Amino acid sequence: MQKIEVFNKEYEYIKNDRYKKCAKKLVELLPDYFFKVPASSTGKYHPSFSLGDGGLVRHTKVAIRIAKELLDNNSLGHKFTSDEKDLLIISIMIHDGLKHGKEENKYTLFDHPIIICNYIKENKNKLPLNDEEIDFVTNAVSSHMGEWNTNPYSDVTLPLPKDKYQRFVHMCDFLSSRKFLDVKFENNDIID
């Protein structure tokens, strides 16, 4: 499997070629387990399409597709510049990139939003983004868990979404995790 090719369709949603290159590099930096694990290690919190082998990828693809549909809608999309739209797609593409940690843990790590943000910053020299763009992506990703920002088994309190970018990423992730969704896939691509 060529990791970078998994999101070929989704890269096309990104207009800026530099951002497209960045998205590919970020996907290439993701650990191999990301492409194999289910979105929910217990199966309790995600719809059936995101369970089983490759479920996390399918969950991510649905979140990206939700984002694309919303950003293409003039009633909502006009609130974002073209570059902001691209950076939001990238943010959603990698929001769960280290869901099980840098090294694969059996279960989801509660602080995975912070882990992926730190990982992006650690690898910033490999990315064609400036500091402001790195901050945009990490800010948008950091609060993607929304109101589920505390855990009785962790001392970490995740940030709550406070701006329109954070709220947008959280909303797309949240909608992709709703059990009532029934998205059809063929070869890990959404069927229109």
C-alpha positions as CSV (number, residue, x, y, z in Angstrom):
1,M,0.0,0.0,0.0
2,Q,1.2,3.4,-0.9
3,K,0.1,5.6,2.0
4,I,0.2,8.8,0.0
5,E,-2.3,7.5,-2.5
6,V,-5.0,6.7,0.0
7,F,-6.3,10.3,-0.2
8,N,-5.8,10.9,-3.9
9,K,-9.4,11.9,-4.4
10,E,-9.4,14.2,-1.4
11,Y,-6.2,16.0,-2.4
12,E,-8.2,17.2,-5.4
13,Y,-10.4,19.3,-3.1
14,I,-7.3,21.4,-2.2
15,K,-6.8,24.2,-4.7
16,N,-3.4,25.6,-3.7
17,D,-0.6,23.3,-5.0
18,R,1.7,24.1,-2.1
19,Y,-1.0,23.0,0.3
20,K,-1.7,19.9,-1.8
21,K,2.0,19.1,-1.5
22,C,1.8,19.6,2.3
23,A,-1.2,17.3,2.6
24,K,0.6,14.6,0.8
25,K,3.7,15.0,3.0
26,L,1.6,14.9,6.2
27,V,-0.1,11.7,5.1
28,E,3.2,10.2,4.2
29,L,4.4,11.0,7.8
30,L,1.5,9.1,9.4
31,P,2.3,5.8,11.0
32,D,1.2,2.6,9.1
33,Y,-1.4,1.7,11.7
34,F,-3.5,4.8,10.8
35,F,-4.4,3.1,7.5
36,K,-5.5,-0.2,9.2
37,V,-7.2,0.5,12.5
38,P,-10.9,1.2,13.0
39,A,-12.1,4.7,14.0
40,S,-13.3,3.4,17.3
41,S,-11.3,0.7,19.1
42,T,-14.5,-0.4,21.0
43,G,-17.0,0.2,18.2
44,K,-19.2,2.3,20.5
45,Y,-18.7,5.7,19.1
46,H,-18.7,5.5,15.3
47,P,-21.0,4.2,12.5
48,S,-20.5,0.8,10.8
49,F,-18.6,2.2,7.8
50,S,-15.8,3.3,10.1
51,L,-15.3,0.0,11.9
52,G,-13.0,-2.8,11.0
53,D,-9.8,-2.7,8.9
54,G,-9.3,0.8,7.5
55,G,-12.2,2.3,9.4
56,L,-10.2,5.3,10.6
57,V,-9.4,6.2,7.0
58,R,-13.0,5.9,6.0
59,H,-14.1,8.1,9.0
60,T,-11.5,10.7,7.9
61,K,-12.7,10.5,4.3
62,V,-16.3,11.1,5.4
63,A,-15.3,14.1,7.6
64,I,-13.3,15.5,4.6
65,R,-16.3,15.0,2.3
66,I,-18.6,16.7,4.8
67,A,-16.2,19.6,4.9
68,K,-16.0,19.8,1.1
69,E,-19.8,19.9,0.8
70,L,-20.2,22.6,3.4
71,L,-17.3,24.7,2.1
72,D,-18.7,24.4,-1.5
73,N,-22.1,25.7,-0.2
74,N,-22.3,29.4,-0.7
75,S,-24.4,29.9,2.4
76,L,-21.5,28.6,4.5
77,G,-18.4,28.6,2.4
78,H,-18.3,32.3,1.8
79,K,-17.1,32.8,5.4
80,F,-13.7,31.2,4.5
81,T,-11.0,32.3,2.0
82,S,-9.8,29.7,-0.6
83,D,-6.6,29.2,1.4
84,E,-8.5,28.8,4.7
85,K,-10.7,26.1,3.0
86,D,-7.6,24.2,1.9
87,L,-6.0,24.4,5.4
88,L,-9.3,23.2,6.9
89,I,-9.3,20.2,4.6
90,I,-5.7,19.4,5.6
91,S,-6.6,19.8,9.3
92,I,-9.4,17.3,8.9
93,M,-7.2,15.0,6.9
94,I,-4.8,14.6,9.7
95,H,-6.9,15.3,12.8
96,D,-6.8,11.6,14.0
97,G,-3.4,10.9,12.4
98,L,-1.9,9.8,15.7
99,K,-5.1,8.6,17.4
100,H,-3.2,5.6,18.9
101,G,0.0,7.6,19.5
102,K,3.3,7.8,17.6
103,E,3.7,4.1,18.3
104,E,0.6,2.0,18.0
105,N,-1.3,1.6,21.3
106,K,-4.2,-0.8,21.5
107,Y,-6.7,1.9,22.3
108,T,-7.3,5.6,21.4
109,L,-5.1,8.0,23.3
110,F,-7.3,10.7,24.9
111,D,-4.7,13.4,24.2
112,H,-4.2,12.4,20.5
113,P,-5.2,16.0,19.3
114,I,-2.2,17.4,21.3
115,I,0.1,14.5,20.1
116,I,-0.7,15.2,16.4
117,C,-0.3,19.0,16.8
118,N,3.1,18.5,18.5
119,Y,4.1,16.0,15.7
120,I,3.2,18.6,13.0
121,K,5.4,21.2,14.8
122,E,8.2,18.7,15.2
123,N,8.1,18.0,11.4
124,K,7.6,21.6,10.3
125,N,10.9,21.7,8.5
126,K,9.6,18.9,6.2
127,L,6.4,20.8,5.3
128,P,6.0,23.7,2.8
129,L,4.1,25.8,5.4
130,N,5.1,28.9,7.1
131,D,4.7,29.4,10.9
132,E,1.3,31.1,10.5
133,E,0.0,28.2,8.5
134,I,1.3,25.6,10.9
135,D,-0.4,27.5,13.7
136,F,-3.7,27.6,11.7
137,V,-3.6,23.8,11.2
138,T,-2.6,22.9,14.8
139,N,-5.1,25.4,16.2
140,A,-7.9,23.8,14.2
141,V,-6.9,20.3,15.1
142,S,-6.2,20.8,18.8
143,S,-9.9,21.1,19.8
144,H,-11.5,18.6,17.4
145,M,-12.8,16.6,20.3
146,G,-15.2,19.5,21.2
147,E,-17.1,19.1,24.4
148,W,-15.4,15.7,25.1
149,N,-12.3,17.5,26.3
150,T,-11.9,15.7,29.7
151,N,-11.4,12.1,30.6
152,P,-11.5,10.6,34.1
153,Y,-8.3,8.6,33.3
154,S,-6.3,11.6,32.2
155,D,-5.0,14.8,33.7
156,V,-5.1,16.5,30.3
157,T,-7.9,18.9,29.5
158,L,-8.2,19.4,25.8
159,P,-9.0,22.9,24.4
160,L,-12.6,23.6,23.5
161,P,-13.4,25.0,20.0
162,K,-13.4,28.8,20.3
163,D,-13.1,30.2,16.7
164,K,-14.9,29.4,13.4
165,Y,-12.0,27.2,12.2
166,Q,-11.9,25.0,15.4
167,R,-15.7,24.7,15.4
168,F,-15.7,23.7,11.7
169,V,-13.2,20.9,12.2
170,H,-15.0,19.7,15.3
171,M,-18.3,19.8,13.4
172,C,-17.0,17.7,10.5
173,D,-15.4,15.2,12.8
174,F,-18.5,15.0,15.0
175,L,-20.9,14.5,12.0
176,S,-18.6,11.8,10.6
177,S,-18.9,9.9,13.8
178,R,-22.7,9.8,14.0
179,K,-24.0,6.3,14.1
180,F,-27.1,7.2,11.9
181,L,-24.8,7.8,8.9
182,D,-24.7,5.1,6.3
183,V,-22.0,6.1,3.8
184,K,-21.3,3.5,1.0
185,F,-17.7,2.8,0.0
186,E,-16.1,1.0,-2.9
187,N,-12.3,0.4,-2.7
188,N,-12.2,2.8,0.2
189,D,-13.7,5.6,-1.9
190,I,-17.1,7.1,-1.1
191,I,-19.7,6.2,-3.6
192,D,-21.7,9.2,-4.8
